Amino acid sequence: MNNELTTLKEKYKYDNFPQSLGIELIDLSPGYVKLEMTLKENMTNIHGIGHGGAIFTLADTALGLASNARSTPAVTLTISINYLSPAKIGTKLIAVAEEEYLTKRTGVYNIKITSDEGKEIALARGTIYHQNF
């Protein structure tokens, strides 16, 4: 594993918000990430299903990690999400972000969120900007 990925994995351990939701890093490579999160009672909406904000945070975290797994820091320009199916308390969600297009400055990523049983929960698409801070 290269040093950039090792450093990013270490930094992620201290990314407080996704850590507070229990988002686990499963696999990481340049332009790719796989994450898991189990829906808990405090992550539901008024209907008792997965809150859009919790699911969005999973997608956004996936976008951030996949795009930052390169040598240049990246920030999100846009991200949109389509919620396809509800998820209940106790459902393990799996997010996979994959790079679709990359230039010197921008990249486009697709993020798919499924249950551990393969049910499609949400699809997201994000554009990032590589910059030097």
Secondary structure, 3 states (H helix, E strand, C coil): CCHHHHHHHHHHCCCHHHHHCCCEEEEEECCEEEEEEECCHHHECCCCEECHHHHHHHHHHHHHHHHHCCCCCEEEEEEEEEECCCCECCCEEEEEEEEEEECCCEEEEEEEEEECCCCEEEEEEEEEEECCC
